[in-house]
């Protein structure tokens, strides 16, 4: 019983999912969430942010610690006395170093500025790719709507032909029409059924394209919500002029913003290269100490008290008298203190030393490296300026193409609508004449096919107009909706 209920629940869930109708906004949300290219670009943004933060931290002082422990044998230099010894010496050394760049021709400042501009340009690249994906989704969505309407139209035409076939069969049986008319009508019905199959195939192809943009498997069931779209108005096809659309696109499109950021980044690159011609100033400091096992284990350490004078026989001065040699008594000042053990930490404390340095580097001649780096940076700046102009031209061409295609679609829709009015009258007359036996089925089919082609062209012109208007809306940062 539990298994049956589970299977029933899964069946209901699958049926509900199959019946769900996706709006354009839902398709866009799914595509943006599933698109891996956008995720890759976001990783590039994160990398740029890391580079920016790294360049900002490079303004601060560095602090590094080095330590070493070693063993020397044979004839070597005692690290404690810097004298040659012939024994095995165990030694340690420690250094703590710091440094900061005080001035380097404003290079670090310009590097930070360049990294900031690069991050902003990459973020605009993400927006540009996001916009391209949204437009592709809108194109596929509108194409699917067009194909669905074409399918409904093909079914209506087939139904009309079936109705005419039934009437023709009755007229042939009654002897009012020759049997050849029946064959021609059946041929027309076969053509209409083929049109239905072609329309169904077009729908499946459009669905597959939409699924691929959504990053969904081909086996996924997807249906879009039907929308009643307004017909084009040839008198006022759009509420903005071509120049207004273009100016808004240049102002709002992330493609142009990314190009402008890269121009500023290239200018910062030129400033970085020029900064290498200026002198650089750095401040450094260090603290170090060392230990050697060859050092004496005990040392006399004064306590800071009063010294005392004592008589001590000399070890180098002697007096001889009557065959006797006696040392000279010398007065020696002995400081106050005591003999103490000289351990590991004591030796490190005794050997410590500190340093502070201010360095100046003045570039004089380095094989013209700076000159050519500046020249290459200026070439890169000119290159990105050309690229920005290319983007600007592409935007203008795209806007012009969309605008004039929209105008042409509106005109074609208006002309086709007037043509259909005439063809409908002609078809009704042909249908009446066929039923009266005044014309044959061939002439009837010609009239019907002319009307069908015009109606299909009318649907095509409507969706072409809608798609181009949505492109123009999108370039002006208007919400992309079909309601």
C-alpha positions as a Markdown table, in Angstrom:
| # | Residue | x | y | z |
|---|---|---|---|---|
| 1 | Unk | 0.0 | 0.0 | 0.0 |
| 2 | Unk | 2.8 | 2.4 | 0.9 |
| 3 | Unk | 4.6 | 1.6 | -2.4 |
| 4 | Unk | 1.4 | 2.3 | -4.3 |
| 5 | Unk | 0.9 | 5.6 | -2.6 |
| 6 | Unk | 4.5 | 6.6 | -3.3 |
| 7 | Unk | 4.2 | 5.7 | -7.0 |
| 8 | Unk | 0.9 | 7.7 | -7.1 |
| 9 | Unk | 2.6 | 10.7 | -5.5 |
| 10 | Unk | 5.5 | 10.5 | -7.9 |
| 11 | Unk | 3.1 | 10.3 | -10.8 |
| 12 | Unk | 1.1 | 13.3 | -9.6 |
| 13 | Unk | 4.4 | 15.3 | -9.2 |
| 14 | Unk | 5.6 | 14.3 | -12.6 |
| 15 | Unk | 2.3 | 15.2 | -14.2 |
| 16 | Unk | 2.2 | 18.6 | -12.4 |
| 17 | Unk | 5.8 | 19.3 | -13.5 |
| 18 | Unk | 4.9 | 18.4 | -17.1 |
| 19 | Unk | 1.8 | 20.7 | -16.9 |
| 20 | Unk | 3.8 | 23.7 | -15.6 |
| 21 | Unk | 4.0 | 26.6 | -18.0 |
| 22 | Unk | 7.2 | 28.6 | -17.9 |
| 23 | Unk | 7.1 | 32.4 | -18.4 |
| 24 | Unk | 9.9 | 34.3 | -20.0 |
| 25 | Unk | 11.1 | 35.6 | -16.6 |
| 26 | Unk | 11.2 | 32.0 | -15.2 |
| 27 | Unk | 13.2 | 30.8 | -18.2 |
| 28 | Unk | 15.7 | 33.7 | -17.7 |
| 29 | Unk | 16.0 | 33.0 | -14.0 |
| 30 | Unk | 16.7 | 29.3 | -14.7 |
| 31 | Unk | 19.3 | 30.1 | -17.4 |
| 32 | Unk | 21.1 | 32.6 | -15.2 |
| 33 | Unk | 21.3 | 30.1 | -12.4 |
| 34 | Unk | 22.5 | 27.2 | -14.5 |
| 35 | Unk | 24.9 | 28.9 | -16.9 |
| 36 | Unk | 28.4 | 27.7 | -16.3 |
| 37 | Unk | 30.0 | 30.5 | -18.4 |
| 38 | Unk | 28.7 | 33.1 | -16.1 |
| 39 | Unk | 30.1 | 31.2 | -13.1 |
| 40 | Unk | 33.5 | 31.1 | -14.8 |
| 41 | Unk | 33.4 | 34.9 | -15.3 |
| 42 | Unk | 32.5 | 35.3 | -11.7 |
| 43 | Unk | 35.6 | 33.4 | -10.8 |
| 44 | Unk | 37.6 | 35.9 | -12.9 |
| 45 | Unk | 36.0 | 38.7 | -10.9 |
| 46 | Unk | 37.1 | 37.0 | -7.7 |
| 47 | Unk | 40.6 | 36.6 | -9.1 |
| 48 | Unk | 40.6 | 40.3 | -9.9 |
| 49 | Unk | 39.4 | 41.2 | -6.4 |
| 50 | Unk | 42.3 | 39.1 | -5.0 |
| 51 | Unk | 44.8 | 40.9 | -7.1 |
| 52 | Unk | 43.4 | 44.3 | -6.1 |
| 53 | Unk | 43.6 | 43.4 | -2.4 |
| 54 | Unk | 47.1 | 42.0 | -2.8 |
| 55 | Unk | 48.3 | 45.3 | -4.5 |
| 56 | Unk | 46.7 | 47.3 | -1.6 |
| 57 | Unk | 48.5 | 45.2 | 1.0 |
| 58 | Unk | 51.8 | 45.8 | -0.8 |
| 59 | Unk | 51.8 | 49.4 | 0.5 |
| 60 | Unk | 52.4 | 48.1 | 4.0 |
| 61 | Unk | 55.8 | 47.0 | 5.6 |
| 62 | Unk | 56.9 | 43.4 | 5.3 |
| 63 | Unk | 58.0 | 41.4 | 8.3 |
| 64 | Unk | 60.0 | 38.1 | 7.9 |
| 65 | Unk | 61.7 | 35.7 | 10.3 |
| 66 | Unk | 64.6 | 33.4 | 9.3 |
| 67 | Unk | 66.2 | 30.8 | 11.5 |
| 68 | Unk | 68.9 | 28.2 | 10.9 |
| 69 | Unk | 70.5 | 25.4 | 12.9 |
| 70 | Unk | 73.7 | 23.7 | 11.8 |
| 71 | Unk | 76.8 | 21.7 | 12.6 |
| 72 | Unk | 80.3 | 22.3 | 11.4 |
| 73 | Unk | 83.4 | 20.1 | 11.9 |
| 74 | Unk | 87.1 | 20.4 | 11.1 |
| 75 | Unk | 88.7 | 23.8 | 10.6 |
| 76 | Unk | 86.1 | 26.5 | 10.4 |
| 77 | Unk | 85.2 | 29.9 | 11.7 |
| 78 | Unk | 83.6 | 30.1 | 15.1 |
| 79 | Unk | 80.4 | 32.2 | 14.7 |
| 80 | Unk | 80.9 | 33.6 | 18.2 |
| 81 | Unk | 84.5 | 34.9 | 17.9 |
| 82 | Unk | 85.0 | 34.9 | 14.1 |
| 83 | Unk | 88.3 | 33.1 | 14.7 |
| 84 | Unk | 89.5 | 29.8 | 13.2 |
| 85 | Unk | 88.9 | 26.7 | 15.3 |
| 86 | Unk | 89.5 | 23.1 | 14.8 |
| 87 | Unk | 86.6 | 21.4 | 16.5 |
| 88 | Unk | 83.0 | 20.5 | 15.9 |
| 89 | Unk | 80.8 | 23.6 | 16.4 |
| 90 | Unk | 77.0 | 23.5 | 16.8 |
| 91 | Unk | 75.6 | 26.9 | 15.8 |
| 92 | Unk | 72.2 | 28.7 | 15.5 |
| 93 | Unk | 71.3 | 32.0 | 13.8 |
| 94 | Unk | 68.1 | 34.0 | 13.8 |
| 95 | Unk | 67.1 | 37.1 | 11.8 |
| 96 | Unk | 64.0 | 39.3 | 11.9 |
| 97 | Unk | 63.7 | 41.7 | 8.9 |
| 98 | Unk | 61.3 | 44.4 | 7.9 |
| 99 | Unk | 61.1 | 46.8 | 5.0 |
| 100 | Unk | 58.7 | 49.2 | 3.4 |
| 101 | Unk | 58.7 | 51.0 | 0.0 |
| 102 | Unk | 58.5 | 54.7 | 0.7 |
| 103 | Unk | 58.4 | 55.9 | -2.9 |
| 104 | Unk | 58.7 | 54.1 | -6.2 |
| 105 | Unk | 57.5 | 56.7 | -8.8 |
| 106 | Unk | 53.8 | 56.3 | -7.8 |
| 107 | Unk | 53.9 | 52.8 | -9.4 |
| 108 | Unk | 52.1 | 51.1 | -6.5 |
| 109 | Unk | 49.4 | 53.7 | -6.5 |
| 110 | Unk | 48.8 | 53.2 | -10.2 |
| 111 | Unk | 48.9 | 49.5 | -9.9 |
| 112 | Unk | 46.1 | 49.6 | -7.4 |
| 113 | Unk | 44.2 | 52.0 | -9.7 |
| 114 | Unk | 44.7 | 49.6 | -12.6 |
| 115 | Unk | 43.5 | 46.6 | -10.7 |
| 116 | Unk | 40.4 | 48.5 | -9.6 |
| 117 | Unk | 39.6 | 49.3 | -13.2 |
| 118 | Unk | 40.3 | 45.7 | -14.3 |
| 119 | Unk | 37.8 | 44.4 | -11.7 |
| 120 | Unk | 35.2 | 46.9 | -12.8 |
| 121 | Unk | 35.7 | 45.9 | -16.5 |
| 122 | Unk | 35.4 | 42.2 | -15.7 |
| 123 | Unk | 32.2 | 42.8 | -13.8 |
| 124 | Unk | 30.8 | 44.6 | -16.8 |
| 125 | Unk | 31.9 | 41.6 | -18.9 |
| 126 | Unk | 29.7 | 39.5 | -16.6 |
| 127 | Unk | 26.8 | 41.8 | -17.2 |
| 128 | Unk | 27.4 | 41.8 | -21.0 |
| 129 | Unk | 27.4 | 38.0 | -21.1 |
| 130 | Unk | 24.3 | 37.9 | -18.9 |
| 131 | Unk | 22.6 | 40.3 | -21.3 |
| 132 | Unk | 23.6 | 38.1 | -24.3 |
| 133 | Unk | 22.2 | 35.1 | -22.6 |
| 134 | Unk | 18.9 | 36.9 | -21.8 |
| 135 | Unk | 18.5 | 38.0 | -25.4 |
| 136 | Unk | 19.1 | 34.4 | -26.6 |
| 137 | Unk | 16.5 | 33.2 | -24.2 |
| 138 | Unk | 14.0 | 35.9 | -25.4 |
| 139 | Unk | 14.8 | 34.9 | -29.0 |
| 140 | Unk | 14.2 | 31.2 | -28.4 |
| 141 | Unk | 11.1 | 32.0 | -26.3 |
| 142 | Unk | 9.5 | 34.2 | -29.0 |
| 143 | Unk | 10.5 | 31.7 | -31.8 |
| 144 | Unk | 8.7 | 29.0 | -29.8 |
| 145 | Unk | 5.7 | 31.2 | -29.4 |
| 146 | Unk | 5.8 | 31.8 | -33.2 |
| 147 | Unk | 6.1 | 28.0 | -33.9 |
| 148 | Unk | 3.2 | 27.2 | -31.6 |
| 149 | Unk | 1.0 | 29.8 | -33.3 |
| 150 | Unk | 2.0 | 28.4 | -36.7 |
| 151 | Unk | 1.0 | 24.9 | -35.5 |
| 152 | Unk | -2.4 | 26.2 | -34.4 |
| 153 | Unk | -2.8 | 27.9 | -37.7 |
| 154 | Unk | -1.8 | 24.7 | -39.6 |
| 155 | Unk | -4.3 | 22.7 | -37.6 |
| 156 | Unk | -7.1 | 25.2 | -38.4 |
| 157 | Unk | -6.2 | 25.0 | -42.1 |
| 158 | Unk | -6.3 | 21.2 | -42.0 |
| 159 | Unk | -9.6 | 21.3 | -40.3 |
| 160 | Unk | -10.9 | 23.6 | -43.0 |
| 161 | Unk | -9.7 | 21.3 | -45.7 |
| 162 | Unk | -11.3 | 18.3 | -43.9 |
| 163 | Unk | -14.6 | 20.1 | -43.8 |
| 164 | Unk | -14.3 | 20.9 | -47.5 |
| 165 | Unk | -13.3 | 17.2 | -48.2 |
| 166 | Unk | -16.5 | 16.0 | -46.5 |
| 167 | Unk | -18.6 | 18.5 | -48.6 |
| 168 | Unk | -16.8 | 17.5 | -51.8 |
| 169 | Unk | -17.4 | 13.7 | -51.1 |
| 170 | Unk | -21.1 | 14.4 | -50.8 |
| 171 | Unk | -21.1 | 16.5 | -54.0 |
| 172 | Unk | -19.2 | 13.8 | -55.9 |
| 173 | Unk | -21.6 | 11.1 | -54.7 |
| 174 | Unk | -24.5 | 13.3 | -55.7 |
| 175 | Unk | -22.9 | 13.7 | -59.1 |
| 176 | Unk | -22.6 | 17.5 | -58.8 |
| 177 | Unk | -18.8 | 17.4 | -59.0 |
| 178 | Unk | -16.4 | 15.2 | -61.0 |
| 179 | Unk | -14.4 | 12.7 | -58.9 |
| 180 | Unk | -11.1 | 14.4 | -59.8 |
| 181 | Unk | -12.0 | 17.2 | -57.4 |
| 182 | Unk | -12.0 | 14.7 | -54.6 |
| 183 | Unk | -8.4 | 13.6 | -55.4 |
| 184 | Unk | -7.2 | 17.2 | -55.4 |
| 185 | Unk | -8.8 | 18.0 | -52.1 |
| 186 | Unk | -7.3 | 14.9 | -50.5 |
| 187 | Unk | -3.9 | 16.0 | -51.9 |
| 188 | Unk | -4.4 | 19.4 | -50.3 |
| 189 | Unk | -5.3 | 17.7 | -47.0 |
| 190 | Unk | -2.1 | 15.7 | -47.2 |
| 191 | Unk | -0.1 | 19.0 | -47.7 |
| 192 | Unk | -1.9 | 20.5 | -44.7 |
| 193 | Unk | -1.0 | 17.5 | -42.5 |
| 194 | Unk | 2.6 | 17.8 | -43.6 |
| 195 | Unk | 2.5 | 21.4 | -42.5 |
| 196 | Unk | 1.3 | 20.2 | -39.1 |
| 197 | Unk | 4.2 | 17.8 | -38.8 |
| 198 | Unk | 6.7 | 20.5 | -39.9 |
| 199 | Unk | 5.3 | 22.9 | -37.4 |
| 200 | Unk | 5.5 | 20.2 | -34.6 |
| 201 | Unk | 9.1 | 19.5 | -35.6 |
| 202 | Unk | 9.9 | 23.2 | -35.5 |
| 203 | Unk | 8.4 | 23.4 | -32.0 |
| 204 | Unk | 10.6 | 20.5 | -30.8 |
| 205 | Unk | 13.7 | 22.1 | -32.3 |
| 206 | Unk | 12.8 | 25.4 | -30.6 |
| 207 | Unk | 12.2 | 23.7 | -27.3 |
| 208 | Unk | 15.6 | 21.9 | -27.6 |
| 209 | Unk | 17.3 | 25.2 | -28.2 |
| 210 | Unk | 15.6 | 26.8 | -25.2 |
| 211 | Unk | 16.5 | 23.8 | -23.0 |
| 212 | Unk | 20.1 | 24.1 | -24.0 |
| 213 | Unk | 20.2 | 27.8 | -23.1 |
| 214 | Unk | 18.6 | 26.8 | -19.7 |
| 215 | Unk | 21.2 | 24.0 | -19.4 |
| 216 | Unk | 18.5 | 21.4 | -19.0 |
| 217 | Unk | 18.6 | 17.9 | -20.5 |
| 218 | Unk | 16.7 | 17.2 | -23.7 |
| 219 | Unk | 14.5 | 14.7 | -21.9 |
| 220 | Unk | 13.2 | 17.5 | -19.6 |
| 221 | Unk | 9.6 | 18.4 | -20.2 |
| 222 | Unk | 9.1 | 22.1 | -20.7 |
| 223 | Unk | 6.1 | 24.1 | -21.8 |
| 224 | Unk | 5.8 | 27.9 | -22.1 |
| 225 | Unk | 2.8 | 29.9 | -21.2 |
| 226 | Unk | 0.8 | 31.2 | -24.1 |
| 227 | Unk | 0.7 | 35.0 | -24.5 |
| 228 | Unk | -1.6 | 37.3 | -26.4 |
| 229 | Unk | 0.7 | 39.7 | -28.0 |
| 230 | Unk | -0.5 | 43.0 | -29.6 |
| 231 | Unk | -0.3 | 43.5 | -33.3 |
| 232 | Unk | 2.1 | 46.0 | -34.8 |
| 233 | Unk | 1.0 | 49.5 | -35.5 |
| 234 | Unk | 2.5 | 50.7 | -38.8 |
| 235 | Unk | 1.7 | 54.3 | -38.0 |
| 236 | Unk | 3.6 | 54.4 | -34.6 |
| 237 | Unk | 5.7 | 51.2 | -34.6 |
| 238 | Unk | 8.0 | 52.4 | -31.8 |
| 239 | Unk | 8.0 | 55.1 | -29.1 |
| 240 | Unk | 11.7 | 56.2 | -29.6 |
| 241 | Unk | 13.8 | 57.3 | -32.5 |
| 242 | Unk | 16.9 | 55.5 | -33.7 |
| 243 | Unk | 19.2 | 58.1 | -32.2 |
| 244 | Unk | 17.4 | 57.9 | -28.9 |
| 245 | Unk | 17.9 | 54.2 | -28.7 |
| 246 | Unk | 21.5 | 54.4 | -29.7 |
| 247 | Unk | 22.3 | 57.1 | -27.2 |
| 248 | Unk | 20.7 | 55.1 | -24.4 |
| 249 | Unk | 22.6 | 51.9 | -25.5 |
| 250 | Unk | 25.9 | 53.8 | -25.4 |
| 251 | Unk | 25.0 | 55.1 | -22.0 |
| 252 | Unk | 23.7 | 51.9 | -20.4 |
| 253 | Unk | 25.2 | 48.9 | -22.2 |
| 254 | Unk | 27.9 | 47.2 | -20.1 |
| 255 | Unk | 29.9 | 46.5 | -23.2 |
| 256 | Unk | 30.7 | 50.2 | -23.6 |
| 257 | Unk | 31.3 | 50.6 | -19.9 |
| 258 | Unk | 33.8 | 47.7 | -19.9 |
| 259 | Unk | 35.5 | 49.2 | -22.9 |
| 260 | Unk | 35.8 | 52.6 | -21.2 |
| 261 | Unk | 37.2 | 50.9 | -18.0 |
| 262 | Unk | 39.8 | 49.2 | -20.1 |
| 263 | Unk | 40.9 | 52.5 | -21.6 |
| 264 | Unk | 41.4 | 53.9 | -18.2 |
| 265 | Unk | 43.3 | 50.8 | -17.1 |
| 266 | Unk | 45.6 | 51.1 | -20.1 |
| 267 | Unk | 46.3 | 54.8 | -19.1 |
| 268 | Unk | 47.2 | 53.6 | -15.7 |
| 269 | Unk | 49.5 | 51.0 | -17.3 |
| 270 | Unk | 51.3 | 53.9 | -19.1 |
| 271 | Unk | 51.7 | 55.7 | -15.8 |
| 272 | Unk | 53.1 | 52.6 | -14.2 |
| 273 | Unk | 55.7 | 52.2 | -17.0 |
| 274 | Unk | 56.7 | 55.9 | -16.7 |
| 275 | Unk | 57.1 | 55.5 | -12.9 |
| 276 | Unk | 60.1 | 53.3 | -13.5 |
| 277 | Unk | 62.1 | 56.4 | -14.7 |
| 278 | Unk | 61.9 | 57.9 | -11.2 |
| 279 | Unk | 64.0 | 57.1 | -8.2 |
| 280 | Unk | 62.8 | 54.7 | -5.5 |
| 281 | Unk | 63.3 | 55.0 | -1.8 |
| 282 | Unk | 62.9 | 52.1 | 0.7 |
| 283 | Unk | 63.3 | 51.8 | 4.4 |
| 284 | Unk | 64.6 | 48.6 | 6.0 |
| 285 | Unk | 65.4 | 47.2 | 9.4 |
| 286 | Unk | 66.6 | 44.0 | 11.0 |
| 287 | Unk | 67.2 | 42.2 | 14.3 |
| 288 | Unk | 69.6 | 39.2 | 14.5 |
| 289 | Unk | 71.4 | 37.0 | 16.9 |
| 290 | Unk | 73.5 | 33.8 | 16.9 |
| 291 | Unk | 74.7 | 30.9 | 19.1 |
| 292 | Unk | 77.9 | 28.9 | 19.0 |
| 293 | Unk | 78.9 | 25.9 | 21.0 |
| 294 | Unk | 82.6 | 27.0 | 20.8 |
| 295 | Unk | 81.8 | 30.0 | 23.0 |
| 296 | Unk | 83.0 | 29.7 | 26.7 |
| 297 | Unk | 80.4 | 28.3 | 29.0 |
| 298 | Unk | 81.3 | 30.8 | 31.8 |
| 299 | Unk | 81.9 | 34.5 | 31.8 |
| 300 | Unk | 82.7 | 37.1 | 34.3 |
| 301 | Unk | 79.8 | 39.4 | 34.8 |
| 302 | Unk | 80.1 | 42.7 | 36.6 |
| 303 | Unk | 77.4 | 43.7 | 39.1 |
| 304 | Unk | 78.0 | 47.4 | 38.8 |
| 305 | Unk | 79.5 | 47.8 | 42.4 |
| 306 | Unk | 82.8 | 49.5 | 43.5 |
| 307 | Unk | 86.0 | 48.0 | 42.1 |
| 308 | Unk | 88.9 | 47.1 | 44.4 |
| 309 | Unk | 92.7 | 47.4 | 44.0 |
| 310 | Unk | 94.9 | 44.3 | 44.9 |
| 311 | Unk | 98.5 | 43.3 | 44.7 |
| 312 | Unk | 99.1 | 40.6 | 42.2 |
| 313 | Unk | 102.5 | 39.0 | 41.2 |
| 314 | Unk | 103.2 | 39.8 | 37.5 |
| 315 | Unk | 103.4 | 36.9 | 35.1 |
| 316 | Unk | 105.6 | 38.8 | 32.7 |
| 317 | Unk | 107.8 | 41.1 | 34.7 |
| 318 | Unk | 110.6 | 39.7 | 37.0 |
| 319 | Unk | 113.5 | 41.1 | 39.1 |
| 320 | Unk | 116.8 | 39.1 | 39.6 |
| 321 | Unk | 119.0 | 39.7 | 42.7 |
| 322 | Unk | 121.8 | 37.5 | 44.1 |
| 323 | Unk | 120.7 | 34.6 | 41.9 |
| 324 | Unk | 117.1 | 34.9 | 42.9 |
| 325 | Unk | 114.3 | 35.8 | 40.4 |
| 326 | Unk | 111.1 | 37.2 | 41.9 |
| 327 | Unk | 108.0 | 38.6 | 40.1 |
| 328 | Unk | 107.2 | 42.2 | 40.3 |
| 329 | Unk | 104.2 | 43.0 | 42.4 |
| 330 | Unk | 101.6 | 44.9 | 40.4 |
| 331 | Unk | 98.5 | 46.7 | 41.6 |
| 332 | Unk | 95.5 | 45.5 | 39.6 |
| 333 | Unk | 92.0 | 46.9 | 39.6 |
| 334 | Unk | 89.4 | 44.1 | 39.9 |
| 335 | Unk | 85.8 | 45.1 | 39.0 |
| 336 | Unk | 83.1 | 43.9 | 41.3 |
| 337 | Unk | 81.2 | 40.9 | 39.9 |
| 338 | Unk | 81.2 | 37.2 | 39.7 |
| 339 | Unk | 81.7 | 34.3 | 37.3 |
| 340 | Unk | 78.4 | 33.1 | 35.8 |
| 341 | Unk | 77.2 | 30.4 | 33.4 |
| 342 | Unk | 76.9 | 31.6 | 29.8 |
| 343 | Unk | 73.9 | 29.5 | 28.5 |
| 344 | Unk | 72.0 | 29.3 | 25.2 |
| 345 | Unk | 69.7 | 32.2 | 25.8 |
| 346 | Unk | 72.4 | 34.3 | 27.4 |
| 347 | Unk | 74.6 | 34.0 | 24.3 |
| 348 | Unk | 71.6 | 34.9 | 22.1 |
| 349 | Unk | 71.0 | 38.0 | 24.2 |
| 350 | Unk | 74.8 | 38.9 | 24.2 |
| 351 | Unk | 75.0 | 38.5 | 20.4 |
| 352 | Unk | 72.0 | 40.4 | 19.3 |
| 353 | Unk | 72.3 | 43.3 | 16.9 |
| 354 | Unk | 69.9 | 45.7 | 15.1 |
| 355 | Unk | 70.1 | 47.5 | 11.9 |
| 356 | Unk | 68.2 | 50.3 | 10.1 |
| 357 | Unk | 68.8 | 51.4 | 6.5 |
| 358 | Unk | 67.4 | 53.9 | 4.0 |
| 359 | Unk | 68.0 | 52.9 | 0.4 |
| 360 | Unk | 67.9 | 55.0 | -2.7 |
| 361 | Unk | 67.8 | 53.5 | -6.2 |
| 362 | Unk | 68.3 | 55.9 | -9.1 |
| 363 | Unk | 67.8 | 54.4 | -12.6 |
| 364 | Unk | 70.4 | 55.7 | -15.0 |
| 365 | Unk | 70.7 | 53.2 | -17.9 |
| 366 | Unk | 69.1 | 49.8 | -18.1 |
| 367 | Unk | 69.2 | 48.9 | -21.8 |
| 368 | Unk | 66.3 | 51.2 | -22.7 |
| 369 | Unk | 63.9 | 48.8 | -20.8 |
| 370 | Unk | 61.8 | 51.6 | -19.4 |
| 371 | Unk | 61.6 | 53.4 | -22.8 |
| 372 | Unk | 60.2 | 50.3 | -24.5 |
| 373 | Unk | 57.9 | 49.4 | -21.7 |
| 374 | Unk | 56.4 | 52.9 | -22.0 |
| 375 | Unk | 56.1 | 52.4 | -25.7 |
| 376 | Unk | 54.3 | 49.1 | -25.4 |
| 377 | Unk | 52.0 | 50.5 | -22.7 |
| 378 | Unk | 51.1 | 53.3 | -25.1 |
| 379 | Unk | 50.4 | 50.8 | -27.9 |
| 380 | Unk | 48.2 | 48.8 | -25.5 |
| 381 | Unk | 46.3 | 52.0 | -24.7 |
| 382 | Unk | 45.7 | 52.7 | -28.4 |
| 383 | Unk | 44.6 | 49.2 | -28.9 |
| 384 | Unk | 41.9 | 49.3 | -26.3 |
| 385 | Unk | 40.8 | 52.7 | -27.7 |
| 386 | Unk | 40.3 | 51.1 | -31.1 |
| 387 | Unk | 38.5 | 48.2 | -29.4 |
| 388 | Unk | 36.1 | 50.6 | -27.7 |
| 389 | Unk | 35.4 | 52.2 | -31.1 |
| 390 | Unk | 34.8 | 48.8 | -32.5 |
| 391 | Unk | 32.3 | 48.0 | -29.7 |
| 392 | Unk | 30.6 | 51.4 | -30.3 |
| 393 | Unk | 30.3 | 50.6 | -34.0 |
| 394 | Unk | 28.9 | 47.2 | -33.3 |
| 395 | Unk | 26.3 | 48.7 | -30.9 |
| 396 | Unk | 25.3 | 51.2 | -33.6 |
| 397 | Unk | 25.0 | 48.5 | -36.3 |
| 398 | Unk | 23.0 | 46.2 | -34.0 |
| 399 | Unk | 20.7 | 49.0 | -33.0 |
| 400 | Unk | 20.2 | 50.1 | -36.6 |
| 401 | Unk | 19.6 | 46.6 | -37.8 |
| 402 | Unk | 17.0 | 45.9 | -35.0 |
| 403 | Unk | 15.3 | 49.3 | -35.6 |
| 404 | Unk | 15.0 | 49.0 | -39.4 |
| 405 | Unk | 14.0 | 45.3 | -39.1 |
| 406 | Unk | 11.3 | 46.3 | -36.7 |
| 407 | Unk | 10.1 | 49.0 | -39.1 |
| 408 | Unk | 10.1 | 46.6 | -42.0 |
| 409 | Unk | 8.3 | 44.0 | -39.9 |
| 410 | Unk | 5.6 | 46.5 | -39.0 |
| 411 | Unk | 5.2 | 47.5 | -42.6 |
| 412 | Unk | 5.1 | 43.9 | -43.8 |
| 413 | Unk | 2.5 | 43.1 | -41.2 |
| 414 | Unk | 0.3 | 46.0 | -42.3 |
| 415 | Unk | 0.6 | 45.1 | -45.9 |
| 416 | Unk | 0.1 | 41.4 | -45.3 |
| 417 | Unk | -3.0 | 42.1 | -43.2 |
| 418 | Unk | -4.5 | 44.1 | -46.1 |
| 419 | Unk | -3.6 | 41.3 | -48.5 |
| 420 | Unk | -5.3 | 38.8 | -46.3 |
| 421 | Unk | -8.5 | 40.8 | -46.4 |
| 422 | Unk | -8.5 | 40.5 | -50.2 |
| 423 | Unk | -7.5 | 36.9 | -50.3 |
| 424 | Unk | -10.2 | 35.9 | -47.8 |
| 425 | Unk | -12.8 | 37.4 | -50.1 |
| 426 | Unk | -11.2 | 35.6 | -53.0 |
| 427 | Unk | -11.1 | 32.3 | -51.1 |
| 428 | Unk | -14.8 | 32.5 | -50.1 |
| 429 | Unk | -15.7 | 33.1 | -53.7 |
| 430 | Unk | -13.6 | 30.2 | -54.8 |
| 431 | Unk | -15.2 | 28.0 | -52.1 |
| 432 | Unk | -18.7 | 28.9 | -53.2 |
| 433 | Unk | -17.8 | 28.4 | -56.9 |
| 434 | Unk | -16.3 | 25.0 | -56.1 |
| 435 | Unk | -19.4 | 23.9 | -54.3 |
| 436 | Unk | -21.4 | 25.1 | -57.3 |
| 437 | Unk | -19.2 | 23.2 | -59.7 |
| 438 | Unk | -18.1 | 26.4 | -61.4 |
| 439 | Unk | -14.3 | 25.7 | -60.7 |
| 440 | Unk | -12.3 | 22.6 | -60.1 |
| 441 | Unk | -10.4 | 21.7 | -56.9 |
| 442 | Unk | -7.0 | 22.8 | -58.4 |
| 443 | Unk | -8.2 | 26.4 | -58.6 |
| 444 | Unk | -9.7 | 26.1 | -55.1 |
| 445 | Unk | -6.4 | 24.9 | -53.7 |
| 446 | Unk | -4.5 | 27.7 | -55.3 |
| 447 | Unk | -6.7 | 30.2 | -53.7 |
| 448 | Unk | -6.5 | 28.5 | -50.3 |
| 449 | Unk | -2.7 | 28.1 | -50.5 |
| 450 | Unk | -2.3 | 31.8 | -51.3 |
| 451 | Unk | -4.4 | 32.7 | -48.2 |
| 452 | Unk | -2.5 | 30.2 | -46.0 |
| 453 | Unk | 0.9 | 31.6 | -47.0 |
| 454 | Unk | -0.3 | 35.1 | -46.3 |
| 455 | Unk | -1.6 | 34.2 | -42.9 |
| 456 | Unk | 1.7 | 32.3 | -42.0 |
| 457 | Unk | 3.6 | 35.4 | -43.2 |
| 458 | Unk | 1.4 | 37.6 | -41.0 |
| 459 | Unk | 2.3 | 35.5 | -37.9 |
| 460 | Unk | 6.0 | 35.6 | -38.8 |
| 461 | Unk | 6.0 | 39.4 | -39.3 |
| 462 | Unk | 4.2 | 39.9 | -35.9 |
| 463 | Unk | 6.8 | 37.9 | -34.0 |
| 464 | Unk | 9.7 | 39.4 | -35.9 |
| 465 | Unk | 8.4 | 42.8 | -34.9 |
| 466 | Unk | 7.9 | 41.8 | -31.3 |
| 467 | Unk | 11.4 | 40.4 | -31.0 |
| 468 | Unk | 13.1 | 43.5 | -32.5 |
| 469 | Unk | 11.1 | 45.8 | -30.2 |
| 470 | Unk | 12.3 | 43.8 | -27.2 |
| 471 | Unk | 15.9 | 44.2 | -28.4 |
| 472 | Unk | 15.4 | 47.9 | -28.6 |
| 473 | Unk | 13.8 | 48.0 | -25.2 |
| 474 | Unk | 16.6 | 46.0 | -23.7 |
| 475 | Unk | 19.2 | 48.3 | -25.1 |
| 476 | Unk | 17.5 | 51.1 | -23.3 |
| 477 | Unk | 17.6 | 49.2 | -20.0 |
| 478 | Unk | 13.9 | 48.6 | -20.0 |
| 479 | Unk | 12.5 | 45.4 | -18.4 |
| 480 | Unk | 12.3 | 42.5 | -20.8 |
| 481 | Unk | 8.7 | 41.3 | -20.6 |
| 482 | Unk | 6.1 | 40.0 | -23.1 |
| 483 | Unk | 3.0 | 40.9 | -21.0 |
